[in-house]
């Protein structure tokens, strides 16, 4: 979609739509860490029974938290480096140049730096533990769930 099409659509949207006024604080006093996968955009809130303004959504790549914020040794990485290299090259990124520039050592260092993971369940448990241990957050229940990108079904991975 080109920018002119986006602007024209937005003009019609604003003329035809009256959005409710909502405050900046989430009504359900809850934050959700979720993947920024574009397939979740329209399905996520519906699958959880949420409406705009109910929760604060923190969208990250893979719903993960970078290695620096994880406990040493907690990130057991077995990602598919061939697929990662192909994806990076398709986007015009040279993985080897990035490894050298960031002094990552090798492909495993790059994967750790990117926060790559092979098992979503392991990643969810690690992210939940990072949030639970954070000295900056109140001691509240933190749960880890996985949503099926095709069906929208939730699976409890870690109950807080």
PyMOL commands that set and color helices and strands:
alter all, ss='L'
color gray80, all
select helices_A, chain A and resi 3-16+38-40+44-48+61-63+67-69+81-90+95-101+107-114+120-133
alter helices_A, ss='H'
color red, helices_A
select strands_A, chain A and resi 31-35+56-60+144-147+154-158
alter strands_A, ss='S'
color yellow, strands_A
deselect
rebuild
show_as cartoon
